[in-house]
């Protein structure tokens, strides 16, 4: 049997397979989640010989576009899947999960290995991957370059809570002749500050796990740890937490 977890995010779609094979891969979501789902189906078959329509394959979808996976056997919320994914990767029963996604940031409290409470910032892109993407475009940098520049810069305060106004602030800073390093440092500091505000409002536990695409970036992990005053645990597979959780749920349910 193969158990497939598909996490269709607003920016990237992550896939994890468990059972006879264990693998993960990621594709850009693009403009159409259903089209991405079919691209995933094709990649699974062409490269790994996994036919999602076979009785030997069970699939659970999660994330922003989970309802756009027509061949999924079930859909499960990303909160549940991230919690399960963290349990699979770390086997930690009591912790706080911080997931900085493309469109929202989620803070999830885990107690006895299960979701105890959660909070989401889904009203504004500030403090999310979309904010970083917009600022990268303005500065002419890739996301990796942004963090490299930020690591070598001095923080310039970006006070606006709104992404549109924050972008205007950055244009002003550029016009004043500030370096890209210092502006990049201000952008990363702004995101970390907003994540901290959400996390401390929700409450933090002794162990903090970072999931999502930024969990593989050591500069962001360090800066957010400094903001929170606690060391954050991150894993190179952190961006796949939702997909791994979905695959694990499928394995438990359909085995």
C-alpha positions in Angstrom: 0.0 0.0 0.0 1.0 3.6 -0.6 -0.3 6.4 1.6 -0.1 9.9 0.0 -0.4 13.2 1.8 -0.9 16.3 -0.4 -0.7 19.8 1.2 -1.9 22.3 -1.4 -0.7 25.7 -0.1 -1.3 29.1 -1.6 2.3 29.3 -2.8 3.7 25.7 -2.8 2.2 22.3 -2.8 4.0 19.6 -0.8 3.6 15.8 -1.2 4.6 13.0 1.1 4.3 9.3 0.5 4.5 6.6 3.1 4.1 2.8 3.0 6.0 0.9 0.3 8.0 4.0 -0.5 8.9 7.0 1.6 9.5 10.3 -0.3 8.7 14.0 -0.4 8.6 16.6 -3.2 7.3 20.1 -3.7 5.7 21.9 -6.7 4.7 25.5 -7.1 0.9 25.8 -6.7 0.5 28.3 -9.5 -2.8 30.0 -10.2 -5.0 26.9 -10.2 -5.0 24.4 -7.4 -6.9 21.7 -9.3 -4.4 21.9 -12.2 -1.6 21.5 -9.6 -3.3 18.4 -8.2 -3.2 16.8 -11.6 0.4 17.8 -12.0 1.1 16.0 -8.7 -0.9 12.9 -10.0 1.2 12.8 -13.1 4.5 13.2 -11.3 3.6 10.4 -8.8 2.9 8.1 -11.7 5.6 9.0 -14.1 8.5 9.2 -11.6 7.4 6.8 -8.8 4.9 4.5 -10.5 2.2 5.4 -7.9 -1.3 5.5 -9.4 -3.5 7.5 -7.1 -6.6 5.9 -8.6 -5.4 2.4 -7.6 -7.0 0.5 -4.7 -3.4 0.2 -3.4 -3.1 4.0 -2.9 -5.0 6.1 -0.3 -4.7 9.8 -0.4 -5.5 12.6 2.1 -5.4 16.2 1.0 -4.9 19.3 3.2 -4.1 22.9 3.1 -5.4 26.0 1.3 -6.6 24.0 -1.8 -7.4 20.6 -0.2 -10.9 20.5 -1.8 -9.2 20.8 -5.3 -7.7 17.3 -5.2 -10.5 15.2 -6.9 -8.7 11.9 -6.3 -8.3 12.4 -2.6 -10.1 9.8 -0.4 -10.5 12.4 2.4 -9.7 16.0 3.2 -8.3 17.0 6.6 -7.6 20.5 8.0 -4.0 21.7 7.9 -4.1 22.3 11.7 -4.7 18.6 12.3 -2.1 17.5 9.7 0.6 19.8 10.9 0.1 18.5 14.4 0.3 14.9 13.2 3.4 15.7 11.1 5.2 17.2 14.0 4.4 14.1 16.1 5.8 11.9 13.3 9.0 14.0 12.9 9.8 14.8 16.6 7.6 12.6 18.8 7.0 15.6 21.1 3.8 15.5 23.1 3.7 19.0 24.5 4.8 22.0 22.3 3.8 25.0 20.3 3.9 24.8 16.5 4.5 28.0 14.5 3.7 27.6 10.8 4.5 30.7 8.7 2.6 30.0 5.5 2.2 31.9 2.2 -1.2 33.5 3.2 -1.4 33.0 6.9 0.5 32.2 10.1 -0.7 29.5 12.4 0.1 29.0 16.1 -0.9 25.5 17.3 -0.7 24.3 20.9 -0.1 20.6 21.3 -1.0 18.7 24.5 -0.6 15.0 24.9 0.2 14.8 21.2 -3.1 16.4 20.1 -4.2 19.9 19.1 -5.2 21.7 22.3 -5.8 25.2 20.8 -4.7 27.3 17.8 -4.7 30.8 16.4 -4.4 32.0 12.8 -3.5 35.3 11.3 -5.6 35.2 8.2 -6.8 38.8 7.9 -3.6 40.4 6.5 -0.5 39.2 4.7 1.8 41.0 7.1 3.9 38.4 8.9 3.5 35.8 6.2 5.3 34.4 3.2 3.3 36.7 0.9 4.7 39.7 2.7 8.2 38.5 2.1 7.4 37.7 -1.6 6.1 41.2 -2.2 9.1 42.8 -0.5 11.6 40.6 -2.4 10.0 41.8 -5.7 10.4 45.4 -4.6 14.0 44.9 -3.6 14.9 42.8 -6.6 15.9 39.8 -4.5 15.1 36.1 -4.2 13.9 34.9 -0.9 17.3 33.3 -0.1 19.1 36.6 -1.1 16.7 38.6 1.1 17.9 36.6 4.2 21.5 36.8 3.2 21.3 40.5 2.8 19.3 40.8 6.1 22.0 38.8 7.9 24.6 41.5 6.9 22.4 44.5 7.5 21.3 46.8 10.3 17.6 46.7 11.1 15.6 49.7 9.8 12.2 49.9 11.4 9.2 49.2 9.3 6.2 50.3 11.4 3.2 49.7 9.1 1.0 46.7 9.9 -0.5 46.8 6.3 1.6 45.2 3.5 0.6 48.0 1.1 1.8 50.7 3.5 4.9 48.7 4.4 5.8 48.6 0.7 5.4 52.3 0.6 7.7 52.6 3.6 10.3 50.5 1.8 10.1 52.7 -1.3 10.7 55.7 0.9 13.7 54.0 2.5 15.1 53.1 -0.9 14.6 56.7 -2.0 16.5 57.9 1.0 19.5 55.9 -0.1 19.5 53.2 2.5 21.3 50.0 1.6 19.4 46.8 0.5 21.1 45.0 3.4 19.6 47.4 6.0 16.1 47.4 4.3 16.2 43.6 4.0 17.1 43.4 7.7 14.1 45.6 8.4 11.8 43.4 6.4 12.8 40.2 8.1 12.6 41.9 11.5 9.1 43.1 10.7 7.9 39.5 9.8 9.6 38.1 13.0 8.0 40.8 15.1 4.5 40.1 13.8 5.0 36.3 14.3 6.1 37.0 17.8 3.1 39.2 18.5 0.7 36.5 17.3 2.6 33.7 19.2 2.9 35.5 22.5 -0.8 36.5 22.3 -1.6 32.9 21.9 0.9 31.7 24.5 4.1 29.6 24.1 5.2 26.3 25.6 8.7 25.2 26.5 9.3 23.6 23.1 8.6 25.6 19.9 8.6 23.8 16.5 8.8 25.8 13.3 7.1 24.3 10.2 6.5 25.7 6.7 8.9 26.9 4.1 10.9 29.2 6.3 11.8 26.3 8.7 14.7 25.4 6.4 16.2 28.9 6.6 18.7 29.1 9.5 18.8 32.9 9.4 15.1 33.1 10.0 15.2 30.4 12.6 17.9 32.4 14.5 16.2 35.8 14.2 12.8 34.4 15.3 14.4 32.6 18.2 16.0 35.9 19.3 12.6 37.6 19.1 10.9 34.9 21.1 13.7 34.5 23.6 13.6 30.7 23.1 15.4 28.3 20.9 13.2 27.1 18.0 13.4 23.5 16.8 13.5 23.3 13.0 13.9 20.3 10.7 14.9 20.2 7.0 11.6 18.5 6.3 9.6 21.1 8.2 8.0 22.5 5.1 6.5 18.9 4.6 4.9 18.7 8.0 1.3 19.1 6.7 1.9 16.5 3.9 3.7 14.1 6.2 0.9 14.4 8.7 -1.7 13.8 6.0 0.1 10.7 4.8 0.4 9.4 8.4 -3.3 10.0 9.0 -4.1 8.0 5.8 -1.8 5.2 6.9 -3.5 4.9 10.3 -7.0 5.2 8.9 -6.7 2.9 5.9 -4.2 0.2 7.0 
